């Protein structure tokens, strides 16, 4: 486990305190780790995650109808 001394601004410190309280963490270190994990899940290259690849496979297996125009689509849906 790596350790670091980190300086936060007042706003960042308040956010960590809120995250700590909302999720019931024992300390701000746990809150920082949680925020980092969430960042990784939602922002860092989701297309490389195995669950994303499974989702793509399910989408590709679906049945699709090709429409030549918007009007053809509107006729089919009305």
Wavefront OBJ file of the C-alpha trace (Angstrom):
o trace
v 0.000 0.000 0.000
v 1.376 3.371 -0.988
v 1.083 6.300 1.356
v 0.990 9.949 0.411
v 0.649 13.293 2.080
v -1.988 15.207 0.163
v -3.105 18.805 0.557
v -6.730 19.611 -0.236
v -8.373 22.950 -0.613
v -11.300 23.874 1.594
v -13.863 22.899 -1.053
v -12.256 19.514 -1.737
v -12.033 18.822 1.992
v -15.759 19.538 2.389
v -16.592 17.191 -0.474
v -14.522 14.408 1.081
v -16.249 14.983 4.412
v -19.648 14.679 2.708
v -18.610 11.491 0.880
v -17.210 10.088 4.129
v -20.473 10.756 5.970
v -22.809 9.684 3.176
v -21.167 6.306 2.675
v -20.193 5.721 6.304
v -16.431 5.584 5.857
v -14.194 5.589 8.913
v -11.762 8.163 7.553
v -11.086 10.433 4.600
v -8.574 7.981 3.172
v -11.441 5.545 2.565
v -13.431 8.382 0.966
v -10.525 9.245 -1.359
v -10.201 5.589 -2.388
v -13.949 5.453 -3.078
v -13.825 8.586 -5.245
v -10.868 7.183 -7.185
v -12.685 3.879 -7.760
v -15.787 5.710 -9.005
v -13.660 7.815 -11.341
v -12.082 4.674 -12.756
v -15.457 2.973 -13.291
v -17.172 5.878 -14.979
v -14.489 7.793 -16.832
v -11.387 5.732 -17.562
v -11.792 3.722 -20.764
v -15.006 1.811 -20.051
v -14.676 -0.049 -23.357
v -11.857 -2.121 -21.865
v -13.889 -3.476 -18.967
v -15.144 -7.063 -19.404
v -18.720 -6.157 -18.454
v -18.764 -3.542 -21.223
v -17.682 -6.152 -23.772
v -20.479 -8.463 -22.600
v -22.963 -5.623 -22.986
v -21.756 -5.013 -26.543
v -22.192 -8.704 -27.412
v -25.807 -8.586 -26.222
v -26.479 -5.441 -28.243
v -24.984 -6.952 -31.403
v -27.159 -10.075 -31.092
v -30.363 -8.024 -31.185
v -32.857 -7.983 -34.046
v -32.771 -4.819 -36.097
v -34.887 -3.392 -38.875
v -33.278 -1.236 -41.523
v -35.175 1.853 -42.642
v -34.391 3.811 -45.785
v -35.728 7.078 -44.438
v -37.254 8.815 -41.440
v -40.649 8.616 -43.116
v -40.394 4.817 -43.365
v -39.536 4.684 -39.672
v -42.480 6.893 -38.773
v -44.862 4.732 -40.809
v -43.616 1.590 -39.083
v -43.998 3.036 -35.577
v -47.437 4.612 -36.053
l 1 2 3 4 5 6 7 8 9 10 11 12 13 14 15 16 17 18 19 20 21 22 23 24 25 26 27 28 29 30 31 32 33 34 35 36 37 38 39 40 41 42 43 44 45 46 47 48 49 50 51 52 53 54 55 56 57 58 59 60 61 62 63 64 65 66 67 68 69 70 71 72 73 74 75 76 77 78
